[in-house]
Amino acid sequence: MPEVTDAEFAAEVIGSDLPVLVEFTADWCPPCRQMAPVLAALAEEEGDRLRVVQLNVDQNPATTNAYKVLSMPTFMVFRRGEPVKSMVGSRPKRRLLEELADVL
């Protein structure tokens, strides 16, 4: 899963042609680790319609604070540079796909 940093966020997420699902994550977060295989599968299956990246909240406080992320994992979908959806907490792939259907 590609990781983005504060420095790369504008180019990699805001400037992306595809919608981008950003997982705000942390190394100390067990539910975040549970989501890794789900996100990897999602990225592989939906790669032509959706980009999936991770942002480590501990290493990238500027972006984390800019989007007022308080809980991990937080998922935000960005389309044309704007956040269009936000979800908090781990979930199975089927549910994540259902929740993303309106933004894909």
Beta strands, then each sheet from edge to edge (+ up, - down):
strand 1: 20-25
strand 2: 51-56
strand 3: 74-79
strand 4: 82-88
sheet 1: 2+ 1+ 3- 4+
end
